[in-house]
Amino acid sequence: MLILAITMHIVPERREEAVGIALSMVEATRKEEGCLAYTFYSPLDDPHTFFVYEEWISEEALNAHLQSAHMKVYQKRMPAVVVGSVEVKRYTG
C-alpha cells in the first residue's frame, strides 16, 4: 500500500475555484481501481492550505492515476490557484 500526504497553499482570492477543482478530482479519483482513499481537507484556522490524503493499493494503481484524463486536467488547472511549492510525503506500508 502507498500513502501520499500532500500540502499546498491556495491563492486566497481563488479558493472557491480550488475547491471546485478538488471536488471534481475527488469524484473521479475515488472511482479508480486501486484507490483506497482520496480526500482534500483544509484546517479551520487556515482555509488557504489544502491537504490531500491518498491511499493506493499498489504502485501500479498510483501510476495509472497519474496518467488518467482527470489528472491531466487537474495538472493544467491547479497551478493557477496554488502559490509556492507543493510538499509531497510518500509512505509505504
N, C-alpha and C positions, 0 to 999 in steps of 0.2 A: 504494500500500500504506500502511496505517496501523499504527502500533505504539503500544500503551499499556503503560506501566510503572507499576504501582500499588503503593503501600506502605501497609500498615495494621498496627496494633498490636492484639494479641488479649488479652482479659482472661485472665490466667493460668489461673484455675480453669475456664475454658470452652474451653480449647484443643482438646480432643477433639471437642467439638461443632462448633467452627470447622473442624476437619479434615473432618468428615463433610459439612458444608455445601459446603466447597470441592471435595471429591471428586465430589459429585453435580453440581455446576456444571461441572466439567471434563468429566465423562462426556457430559452433554447438549450442551455448547457445542462440543466437538470434532466433533460430527455436523453442525453447522450449515454451510450453504453459505456459502462465502466466508471461513471460519475457516482460517487457515494455521497458527496455533499458539495454544495456550491452556494455561497451566500456572501452578500455585501452587508456591512453594517458600519455605523458611524457613532462615535461616542456622544453622549448627551451634552458634554461640555465642549465639544469641538466638532460641530457639524460639517466642517470643511475638510475633515480627514475621513477617508474611506478605508476600511479594512476589507480584504477579500479572504475568505477561508474556503479552501478547496481540498477535497479528498478524492483520490483516484485509485482504482483497483490495481492499476499497473502503469508502467512507463509507456506502454503501447497505447493505452486509453488516453493518457495525457497528451501524447504526440498526436493522436487523431483529433483531439480537441483543439490543439494548437493549429491544425490545418483546416478546421471547419470554416464554413462560409460565414457563420455569425462571429467567429473570432476575427476574421479578416475585416468585417465591418467595424467591430469594436476597436481594432487597432488603428483604423482610419479616423474614428470619431473621438476617442479618448484624449489624444494629445491636445486637443483644443480646450479641454476642460481641466486638465491636470497641470499643476505648477510644481516645478522642482523635479527631483528624481523619485523614482518608484523603487521601493525596497521589497525584495522578494526573499523570503526564507523558505527553504525546502527541507522537509523531514521525510525520512523513510521509516517504515515500521513493518 
